[in-house]
Amino acid sequence: MSKDTDRKAVDRRSFFRGLSGAAVVAGAAATTGLSTAPAQATETKNERTKARYKETEHVKTFYRTNKY
Protein backbone atom coordinates (compact mmCIF):
# COMPACT_ATOMS: atom_id res chain seq x y z
CA MET A 1 0.00 0.00 0.00
CA SER A 2 1.15 3.47 -0.75
CA LYS A 3 1.37 6.30 1.73
CA ASP A 4 -1.41 8.27 0.02
CA THR A 5 -4.05 5.58 0.46
CA ASP A 6 -3.28 5.19 4.17
CA ARG A 7 -4.06 8.83 4.96
CA LYS A 8 -7.56 9.79 5.96
CA ALA A 9 -9.15 12.09 3.39
CA VAL A 10 -10.01 15.52 4.74
CA ASP A 11 -13.29 16.84 3.47
CA ARG A 12 -13.91 20.50 2.86
CA ARG A 13 -15.94 21.19 6.00
CA SER A 14 -13.44 19.67 8.37
CA PHE A 15 -10.63 21.55 6.65
CA PHE A 16 -12.33 24.92 7.19
CA ARG A 17 -13.36 23.97 10.73
CA GLY A 18 -9.74 23.24 11.55
CA LEU A 19 -8.63 26.43 9.86
CA SER A 20 -11.05 28.54 11.92
CA GLY A 21 -9.97 26.76 15.10
CA ALA A 22 -6.36 27.60 14.35
CA ALA A 23 -7.29 31.25 13.84
CA VAL A 24 -8.99 31.37 17.24
CA VAL A 25 -5.95 29.87 18.93
CA ALA A 26 -3.63 32.30 17.16
CA GLY A 27 -5.82 35.25 18.13
CA ALA A 28 -5.91 34.16 21.76
CA ALA A 29 -2.15 33.77 21.81
CA ALA A 30 -1.68 37.24 20.35
CA THR A 31 -3.91 38.95 22.93
CA THR A 32 -2.37 37.39 26.02
CA GLY A 33 0.59 39.74 25.86
CA LEU A 34 -1.57 42.88 26.01
CA SER A 35 -2.11 44.70 29.28
CA THR A 36 -5.60 44.66 30.70
CA ALA A 37 -5.28 47.78 32.87
CA PRO A 38 -8.10 50.30 32.37
CA ALA A 39 -7.30 53.51 30.54
CA GLN A 40 -6.83 56.59 32.66
CA ALA A 41 -8.16 59.97 31.57
CA THR A 42 -5.72 62.86 31.70
CA GLU A 43 -8.21 65.74 31.85
CA THR A 44 -7.53 68.65 34.11
CA LYS A 45 -10.23 70.26 36.24
CA ASN A 46 -10.60 73.11 33.73
CA GLU A 47 -11.07 70.67 30.85
CA ARG A 48 -13.77 68.77 32.74
CA THR A 49 -15.79 71.90 33.46
CA LYS A 50 -15.46 73.70 30.13
CA ALA A 51 -18.41 74.01 27.79
CA ARG A 52 -18.14 71.41 25.02
CA TYR A 53 -21.22 72.06 22.96
CA LYS A 54 -21.20 75.10 20.73
CA GLU A 55 -24.06 75.99 18.46
CA THR A 56 -22.06 77.14 15.45
CA GLU A 57 -23.40 78.06 12.03
CA HIS A 58 -22.98 74.58 10.60
CA VAL A 59 -24.85 73.11 13.59
CA LYS A 60 -27.68 75.61 13.07
CA THR A 61 -27.75 74.71 9.37
CA PHE A 62 -27.96 71.02 10.25
CA TYR A 63 -30.87 71.65 12.60
CA ARG A 64 -32.64 73.80 10.04
CA THR A 65 -32.26 71.35 7.16
CA ASN A 66 -33.27 68.36 9.27
CA LYS A 67 -36.16 70.21 10.90
CA TYR A 68 -35.08 69.78 14.50
Sequence and secondary structure as in RCSB ss.txt:
>XXXX:A:sequence
MSKDTDRKAVDRRSFFRGLSGAAVVAGAAATTGLSTAPAQATETKNERTKARYKETEHVKTFYRTNKY
>XXXX:A:secstr
  HHHHS    HHHHHHHHHHHHHHHHHHHHTTS          HHHHHS      HHHHHHHHHTT 
